[in-house]
Amino acid sequence: MAEHPVIGYLVWAVLFGAVFAWEGIGLLRPDDGFPTLSDATNAVMRYPAGRWTLFALWLWLGWHTFVRGWHFLLQEPT
């Protein structure tokens, strides 16, 4: 396995670029009906099941981003 997975960084860069492009188009041309991310989030948050789903996704992302693989300060790494 390579030390720096360049293809992974490239994929993440393309994904974030697409999200920012989507938001930029939606904000620059509000009369076209092109929804922004806040419009999509508001549509989902309108319903209790949508709120719980977004909360679960937020917890899952936070767990896998920050907590998984983390060791307590006084614990020996295994």
Secondary structure as the mmCIF struct_conf table of DSSP 4:
data_model
#
loop_
_struct_conf.conf_type_id
_struct_conf.id
_struct_conf.beg_label_comp_id
_struct_conf.beg_label_asym_id
_struct_conf.beg_label_seq_id
_struct_conf.end_label_comp_id
_struct_conf.end_label_asym_id
_struct_conf.end_label_seq_id
BEND BEND1 GLU A 3 HIS A 4
HELX_RH_AL_P HELX_RH_AL_P1 VAL A 6 LEU A 28
HELX_RH_3T_P HELX_RH_3T_P1 PRO A 30 ASP A 32
TURN_TY1_P TURN_TY1_P1 GLY A 33 GLY A 33
HELX_RH_AL_P HELX_RH_AL_P2 LEU A 37 MET A 45
TURN_TY1_P TURN_TY1_P2 ARG A 46 ARG A 46
BEND BEND2 TYR A 47 TYR A 47
HELX_RH_AL_P HELX_RH_AL_P3 PRO A 48 GLY A 62
HELX_RH_PI_P HELX_RH_PI_P1 TRP A 63 VAL A 67
TURN_TY1_P TURN_TY1_P3 ARG A 68 GLY A 69
TURN_TY1_P TURN_TY1_P4 LEU A 73 LEU A 74
BEND BEND3 GLN A 75 GLN A 75
HELX_LH_PP_P HELX_LH_PP_P1 GLU A 76 PRO A 77
#
